[in-house]
Amino acid sequence: MRMKKQDSGGWNPYLAGALVGVLAILSAYATTAWLGKTSYLGASTTFVRGAGVIEQQIVPERVQANEYFTQQKIKIDWQFMLVLGIFVGSLIASGTDKSFKLESVPPIWEKRFGPSVGKRAIGAFLGGIVAMIGARMADGCPSGHGLSGMMQLSVSGMVALTMFFVVGIIVAAFIYGRRS
């Protein structure tokens, strides 16, 4: 018996891919031509700077004593706006294709680990730490390496993106197990 695949209501992948390509070209142009940057698509330090902005309001003397923050300008810049734009853009996209829904525990997580919101929060937090350490070690985030590397047909970008996918598949198989 053949099961009919249910339409997820998501965007057409060809349209979404084309829009990502146009957006990548526009963002590269905007950050290099308008903002005078020599590189683009790197936002792995944004959360650290964002924490610095908040901390500066609460305990400014601690921020002034931190060597990292004395070398970096604590400000809301284009990278922060990029991260904010990703959130707003995904919210708009999920609203326009009617796929938006609030869920405290995703179904695939619940099936494997149970309905505990606390366990999911701890898993997400630890995963975020691993991702941030990896981004700092690689001197950039996977989307920066992958998207900008592929746009430039960079061998290192293609190798990096391939490795992200391969390791992602291995980790997902390890965490969630094989499909039955």
C-alpha positions, 0 to 999 in steps of 0.5 A: 500500500502506498501512502500519499505524502501530506503537503507540509504547506511550506514554501516551494523549495525552488522559489525559496532557494532563488530568494535566498540566492537573491538575498545573499547577493543583496546582503553581500553588496550591502555589507561590502559596498554600503557598510564598507566591510571586507567580509559579510555573513558572520554573526557568531559574535552577535550574541556575545555583543548583545550580552555585553550591551545588556550587561553594560546597563546592569554592571558597567564596571564589569564590562569595562574590566573585561578584556574582550569587551575593551577590544570590541565595541559594545554596540548594536551593529549590522550583525545584530540586525542580521540576527534580528532579521533572521528571526523576523523573516522566519516569522513572516515566512512561517506566517505566509505559508501557514506553517507557524505554530507554537510548540514547547517540545517538537514531536520528533524530540517528544517521541525520542525523549518524552514530553519534558520541556525542561529536558528539551530546554537543557538539550537546546542550551547544550546544543547551542553551546556546542554550536557556538564553540564550533562557530568560534573555532571555525572563525565563523558560523556554518551559514557564513561558511556554507552560503558565502563559500558556495556563492564564491565557489570556494573549495573550502566552503564546499568542503565545510558545507559537505562536512556540516551535512555529513556530521549533521546526519550522523549526529541526528542518526545517533540522537534520534536513531534510524527510521523504522 
